[in-house]
Amino acid sequence: MEYGAHLPLLDLGAPPTLRGLRAYAETAAASGCRVLCANDHLVFSRPWLDGPTALAAVIGESRDMTLATTVALPVVRGPAPLAKALAALDVLSDGRVLAGVGPGSSARDYAAAGVPFEERWRRFDQALPALRQLLHGDELRPRPVQRPGPPIWVASWGSPAGLRRVARHGDGWLASAYNITPERFREAAAALPAMPNGLATAWLCVTEDAVGAERVLADVLAPLVGRPVEQLRSLWLPIGPAEVCAERIRAFADAGAERIFLWPLRDDARQLERFMERVAPLV
């Protein structure tokens, strides 16, 4: 299992700062994470720092880590502007970009961009080949360092239509840890041709305090993602004691997940260190 870390772009009580992002990226690289991720929202229930901009800001601290969008929104941003940003990231990082893309699930993002939310799937199907052509062609200059261009992973929660889209347009599949179970992951992976995969948005809190873990679910995560806490309890998220977190990660590994991208819900850098020290050796 390969581990990655989501940049802490959300204001969960303390607004993100350049100094904090750089320190977090250094911790992620030093602890053994191989991928540094940034998610994409224009507007959200809480302040959300721009993802591609944040990745660019920590290129130096990321060392040799892959820089991944998990996911970027080509319909909301437009294929050409997104391709230009990804190409610049690839140039500045000497070819370390992984372009994870999806339609997004937030109607507020589409409203902010002036795009009808009900058209997202049709427009996403149109945006994917356009994005690939821009990243892999000669129109954008400077071209990305990677040839023919950065790999494009397509996000899907595992629906048949989504998996067909992954197989048709993707160099890899990006699943969501809080929208799929290990059993469903196994079924979905079996329906795809051989390709790399990753499990994004694995909300993380390693704690031996059962009350504290419940408080993170009820007071932090549930209102953040708009889900009932009972539903969150049924998911296989790495929240709780180290042994429980390891069991859940191991279940996804056994189901065929190759990478998991962690997103600490508090004490960002310390949680990454705690995971790599206490959980990863048990997986």
C-alpha positions in Angstrom: 0.0 0.0 0.0 1.3 3.4 -0.9 0.2 6.4 1.1 -0.5 10.0 0.2 -1.6 13.1 2.1 -4.3 15.7 1.3 -3.1 19.2 1.8 -5.1 20.8 4.6 -7.0 23.4 2.5 -10.0 23.7 4.8 -10.5 26.1 7.6 -11.3 23.7 10.5 -10.7 26.2 13.2 -7.4 27.7 11.9 -7.1 29.2 8.4 -4.5 27.6 6.2 -1.2 29.6 5.8 1.7 29.3 3.5 4.0 28.5 6.4 1.6 25.7 7.6 1.2 24.2 4.2 5.0 24.1 3.7 5.5 22.5 7.1 2.8 19.9 6.4 4.4 19.1 3.0 7.8 18.6 4.6 6.2 16.3 7.2 4.4 14.3 4.6 7.6 13.8 2.6 9.7 13.0 5.6 7.2 10.5 7.0 7.2 8.4 3.8 4.1 9.6 1.9 4.5 9.3 -1.8 1.7 11.6 -3.0 0.6 15.1 -2.1 -3.0 15.8 -3.0 -5.2 18.8 -3.4 -9.0 18.8 -3.8 -11.0 21.4 -5.7 -13.9 23.6 -4.7 -14.8 27.1 -5.6 -17.2 27.5 -2.7 -17.8 25.2 0.2 -19.5 25.2 3.6 -16.2 26.3 5.1 -13.4 28.5 3.6 -11.4 26.4 1.1 -8.0 27.4 -0.3 -7.6 26.9 -4.0 -6.1 23.5 -4.7 -3.8 23.9 -7.7 -2.4 27.2 -6.2 -1.7 25.4 -3.0 0.1 22.6 -4.8 2.3 25.1 -6.6 3.1 26.8 -3.3 4.7 23.7 -1.8 6.5 22.2 -4.8 9.9 22.7 -3.1 8.9 21.1 0.1 7.2 18.2 -1.6 10.7 16.8 -2.7 10.1 13.9 -5.1 6.4 13.3 -4.2 3.8 13.0 -6.9 1.5 16.1 -6.9 -2.1 15.0 -7.5 -5.4 16.8 -8.0 -8.0 14.6 -6.2 -10.0 15.8 -8.0 -9.9 18.9 -10.2 -13.1 20.0 -12.0 -12.6 20.5 -15.7 -16.2 21.4 -16.3 -16.3 24.1 -13.6 -12.8 25.5 -14.4 -12.9 24.8 -18.1 -10.6 22.2 -19.8 -8.2 24.8 -21.2 -7.6 26.8 -18.0 -7.2 23.6 -16.0 -4.9 22.1 -18.6 -2.7 25.2 -18.5 -2.5 25.1 -14.7 -1.7 21.4 -14.7 1.0 21.8 -17.4 2.6 24.6 -15.4 2.6 22.4 -12.3 4.2 19.6 -14.3 6.9 22.0 -15.6 7.7 23.5 -12.3 7.8 20.1 -10.5 10.0 18.5 -13.2 7.2 16.1 -14.2 5.5 15.0 -11.0 1.8 15.8 -11.7 -1.0 13.3 -11.6 -4.2 14.8 -12.9 -7.2 13.4 -11.0 -10.4 14.8 -12.5 -14.1 14.4 -11.8 -17.4 16.2 -12.4 -17.7 17.2 -8.8 -20.8 16.8 -6.6 -21.4 20.3 -5.4 -24.2 22.3 -7.1 -22.7 25.4 -5.4 -19.5 25.1 -7.5 -21.5 25.0 -10.7 -23.6 27.9 -9.7 -20.5 30.0 -9.0 -19.1 29.1 -12.4 -22.5 29.8 -14.1 -22.8 26.2 -15.4 -26.1 24.2 -15.0 -25.5 21.5 -12.5 -27.8 19.1 -14.3 -25.5 19.2 -17.3 -22.4 18.1 -15.4 -22.2 14.6 -16.8 -22.6 15.5 -20.4 -20.1 18.3 -20.1 -17.7 16.1 -18.2 -17.7 13.5 -21.0 -16.9 16.4 -23.4 -14.2 17.9 -21.2 -12.2 14.7 -20.7 -11.0 14.2 -24.3 -10.5 17.9 -24.6 -8.3 18.0 -21.5 -6.2 15.0 -22.7 -5.7 16.6 -26.1 -4.5 19.8 -24.5 -2.2 18.1 -22.1 -0.8 15.6 -24.6 -0.8 17.8 -27.7 1.4 20.7 -28.9 -1.1 23.6 -28.4 -0.1 24.5 -24.9 3.4 25.9 -24.4 5.4 25.2 -22.5 4.4 21.6 -22.8 4.3 19.4 -19.7 7.5 17.6 -18.9 5.9 14.2 -18.9 5.4 12.6 -22.3 2.9 12.3 -23.7 1.5 14.2 -20.7 0.5 13.8 -17.1 -1.5 10.7 -16.4 -5.3 11.4 -16.1 -7.1 9.5 -13.5 -10.9 9.6 -13.6 -12.9 9.7 -10.3 -15.9 7.5 -9.7 -17.7 6.3 -6.6 -18.2 3.0 -8.3 -21.4 3.2 -10.4 -21.6 1.2 -13.6 -21.8 4.4 -15.7 -18.9 5.9 -13.8 -16.7 2.8 -14.2 -17.4 2.8 -17.9 -16.2 6.4 -18.0 -13.0 5.5 -16.1 -12.3 2.6 -18.5 -13.0 4.8 -21.6 -11.1 7.9 -20.6 -8.8 7.2 -17.6 -5.2 6.2 -17.1 -6.2 5.3 -13.6 -9.2 5.1 -11.2 -9.7 7.4 -8.2 -12.3 6.2 -5.7 -13.5 8.0 -2.6 -12.9 6.5 0.9 -16.1 7.9 2.3 -18.3 6.8 -0.7 -17.2 3.2 -1.1 -16.7 0.1 1.1 -14.0 -2.5 0.7 -16.5 -5.0 -0.7 -17.8 -2.5 -3.3 -14.2 -1.5 -4.2 -13.3 -5.1 -5.0 -16.4 -5.4 -7.2 -15.6 -2.1 -9.0 -11.9 -2.9 -9.5 -12.9 -6.3 -11.0 -15.1 -4.5 -13.6 -12.2 -2.3 -14.8 -9.3 -3.2 -17.1 -5.9 -3.4 -15.5 -5.0 0.1 -14.4 -3.6 1.9 -11.3 -6.0 3.1 -8.6 -6.1 5.2 -5.5 -8.5 5.9 -2.7 -8.9 9.6 -1.9 -10.5 11.6 0.9 -9.6 9.0 3.6 -10.5 11.2 6.6 -8.0 10.5 9.3 -7.9 10.7 13.1 -5.7 8.2 15.0 -6.7 8.3 18.6 -7.1 5.8 21.5 -9.8 8.1 23.0 -13.2 6.6 21.9 -15.0 9.7 23.1 -12.6 11.8 21.1 -13.1 9.7 18.0 -16.9 10.0 18.3 -16.6 13.7 18.7 -14.5 14.0 15.5 -17.2 12.1 13.6 -20.2 14.0 15.1 -18.8 17.5 15.5 -16.3 17.8 12.7 -16.8 15.3 9.9 -20.6 15.0 9.8 -21.3 18.8 9.4 -18.4 19.1 7.1 -19.6 16.6 4.5 -23.3 16.9 5.3 -23.8 13.2 6.3 -25.6 11.7 9.3 -23.1 10.5 11.9 -24.7 7.1 11.8 -23.8 6.7 8.2 -20.2 7.8 8.9 -19.8 5.2 11.6 -20.6 2.5 9.1 -17.8 3.5 6.8 -14.2 2.1 6.8 -12.5 5.4 7.6 -9.2 5.5 9.6 -10.7 7.1 12.6 -10.1 5.6 16.0 -7.4 3.4 17.6 -4.4 2.4 15.6 -5.4 -1.2 15.3 -8.9 -0.2 14.0 -7.4 2.1 11.5 -5.0 -0.6 10.3 -7.8 -3.1 10.0 -9.8 -0.7 7.8 -6.8 0.2 5.6 -5.9 -3.5 5.3 -9.5 -4.3 4.2 -9.1 -1.9 1.3 -5.7 -3.3 0.5 -7.1 -6.8 0.4 -9.8 -5.5 -2.0 -7.2 -4.3 -4.4 -6.6 -0.7 -3.4 -3.0 0.3 -4.3 -2.9 3.8 -2.7 -4.8 5.6 -0.1 -4.7 9.4 0.4 -5.1 10.5 4.0 -6.8 13.7 5.1 -6.2 14.5 8.8 -9.2 16.1 10.6 -7.1 17.7 13.3 -3.4 18.2 14.3 -2.6 17.7 10.6 1.1 17.1 10.6 1.1 15.2 13.8 -1.7 12.9 12.6 0.4 12.0 9.5 3.3 11.1 11.7 1.1 9.1 14.1 -0.4 7.2 11.2 3.0 6.3 9.7 4.4 5.4 13.1 1.5 3.4 14.6 -0.8 2.4 11.8 1.2 1.7 8.6 3.4 -1.0 10.3 0.2 -2.9 11.2 -1.2 -2.9 7.7 
